[in-house]
Amino acid sequence: MKRVFLTALGLILLAGCATWTFAPIRSARFVSEEGVYLNVDYGREEHESTFVAPNGLELPFRTKLKVRVTAPDGRRFVAWQVMSPRGVLYMTDDKHWEYFEEGTGCVLAERSDDGDGYELRFQGVLCANLKPVEESKRPRR
């Protein structure tokens, strides 16, 4: 029983490491019509997924692009770029979250409780595009 608990704990910690070890290359902030904010950090790391075409054909897809999204309610996740017919689509490995960008707009969707489709959680436009400042280059007071 103790071994099962420790194994489960290790897997949970390992899954959470994706957000802890995230090294952003730039950040962006989006705002909704209601004045709610969504924060997105962009990073690079090799990742492979499978794209399933409408005819069922499975195609391997390799990317180096990932995002760390902080939702308006504080929930945070890492998603990887996947094939998309337009815009840029990022999806978590478990397909629970979808984050989509096109032009200066973005949409965040979460898988519905019944597992049939996604529910819109945020829709907004870019209000700030930031490049992280390296610790050594920050002004000291």
C-alpha positions as CSV (number, residue, x, y, z in Angstrom):
1,M,0.0,0.0,0.0
2,K,2.8,2.4,0.9
3,R,4.6,1.6,-2.4
4,V,1.4,2.4,-4.4
5,F,1.0,5.7,-2.5
6,L,4.6,6.7,-3.1
7,T,4.3,5.8,-6.8
8,A,1.2,7.9,-7.2
9,L,2.7,10.8,-5.4
10,G,5.8,10.6,-7.6
11,L,3.6,10.7,-10.7
12,I,1.7,13.7,-9.5
13,L,4.9,15.5,-8.7
14,L,6.4,14.6,-12.1
15,A,3.3,15.9,-13.9
16,G,3.5,19.1,-12.0
17,C,7.1,19.6,-12.9
18,A,6.1,20.7,-16.4
19,T,4.8,24.0,-15.0
20,W,7.6,24.4,-12.4
21,T,10.5,24.0,-14.8
22,F,9.0,26.2,-17.5
23,A,11.5,28.7,-18.9
24,P,9.5,31.4,-20.8
25,I,10.9,33.1,-23.8
26,R,8.1,35.7,-23.8
27,S,4.8,36.4,-22.2
28,A,1.4,37.9,-23.2
29,R,-1.6,39.1,-21.4
30,F,-5.1,39.0,-22.9
31,V,-8.3,40.8,-21.7
32,S,-11.9,39.9,-22.1
33,E,-14.8,42.3,-22.7
34,E,-15.6,41.8,-18.9
35,G,-12.1,43.1,-18.0
36,V,-10.9,39.6,-16.9
37,Y,-7.2,38.7,-17.7
38,L,-5.6,35.6,-19.0
39,N,-1.8,35.2,-18.8
40,V,0.3,33.1,-21.3
41,D,4.0,32.3,-21.2
42,Y,5.6,30.9,-24.3
43,G,8.4,28.3,-24.2
44,R,10.3,25.8,-26.3
45,E,10.8,22.1,-25.7
46,E,10.7,19.1,-28.1
47,H,7.4,17.3,-28.0
48,E,5.6,14.8,-30.3
49,S,1.9,14.2,-30.7
50,T,-0.4,12.5,-33.2
51,F,-2.8,14.4,-35.4
52,V,-5.9,12.4,-36.4
53,A,-7.3,13.6,-39.7
54,P,-11.1,13.7,-40.4
55,N,-10.7,10.4,-42.4
56,G,-9.0,8.7,-39.4
57,L,-5.5,8.9,-40.8
58,E,-3.0,9.4,-37.9
59,L,0.0,11.7,-38.6
60,P,2.9,12.3,-36.3
61,F,3.4,15.9,-35.4
62,R,6.6,17.3,-33.8
63,T,6.8,20.7,-32.2
64,K,9.1,22.8,-30.0
65,L,6.4,25.2,-29.0
66,K,4.5,25.1,-25.7
67,V,2.5,27.5,-23.6
68,R,1.9,27.8,-19.9
69,V,-1.6,29.3,-19.4
70,T,-2.8,30.9,-16.2
71,A,-6.6,31.0,-16.4
72,P,-8.6,33.8,-14.8
73,D,-9.6,31.5,-11.9
74,G,-5.9,30.8,-11.2
75,R,-5.7,27.3,-12.6
76,R,-2.5,26.7,-14.5
77,F,-1.5,24.2,-17.2
78,V,1.1,23.5,-19.9
79,A,-0.1,22.8,-23.4
80,W,1.7,21.9,-26.6
81,Q,1.2,23.1,-30.2
82,V,-0.9,20.7,-32.3
83,M,-1.9,20.8,-36.0
84,S,-4.6,23.2,-36.8
85,P,-6.1,24.3,-40.1
86,R,-5.8,27.9,-39.0
87,G,-4.4,30.0,-36.2
88,V,-2.2,28.3,-33.6
89,L,-3.8,25.6,-31.4
90,Y,-2.2,24.3,-28.2
91,M,-3.6,21.3,-26.3
92,T,-2.7,19.5,-23.0
93,D,-1.6,15.9,-23.4
94,D,-4.8,14.7,-21.7
95,K,-6.8,16.9,-24.1
96,H,-8.5,18.6,-21.1
97,W,-7.6,22.1,-22.2
98,E,-7.5,23.8,-25.6
99,Y,-5.8,27.2,-26.0
100,F,-6.2,28.9,-29.5
101,E,-4.7,32.0,-30.9
102,E,-5.4,33.8,-34.2
103,G,-4.3,37.3,-34.9
104,T,-4.5,39.3,-31.7
105,G,-7.3,37.1,-30.2
106,C,-7.4,34.0,-28.1
107,V,-9.9,31.4,-26.8
108,L,-9.5,29.1,-23.8
109,A,-11.8,26.0,-23.7
110,E,-12.1,23.2,-21.1
111,R,-13.4,19.7,-21.8
112,S,-17.0,19.4,-20.7
113,D,-17.9,17.2,-17.7
114,D,-19.6,14.7,-20.0
115,G,-16.5,14.5,-22.2
116,D,-18.5,15.5,-25.3
117,G,-16.9,18.7,-26.6
118,Y,-15.4,21.8,-24.9
119,E,-16.8,24.7,-22.9
120,L,-15.6,28.2,-23.5
121,R,-13.8,29.6,-20.4
122,F,-12.2,32.7,-21.9
123,Q,-12.2,34.8,-25.0
124,G,-10.2,38.0,-25.3
125,V,-7.7,40.1,-27.2
126,L,-4.0,40.9,-26.6
127,C,-3.4,43.8,-24.3
128,A,0.3,43.3,-23.5
129,N,3.1,41.4,-25.2
130,L,6.1,41.0,-22.8
131,K,9.5,39.6,-23.0
132,P,10.8,38.3,-19.7
133,V,13.7,40.2,-18.3
134,E,16.6,38.0,-17.3
135,E,17.4,38.2,-13.6
136,S,20.9,39.5,-14.2
137,K,19.6,42.4,-16.3
138,R,16.9,43.6,-13.9
139,P,17.7,47.1,-12.5
140,R,18.7,47.0,-8.8
141,R,17.5,49.6,-6.3
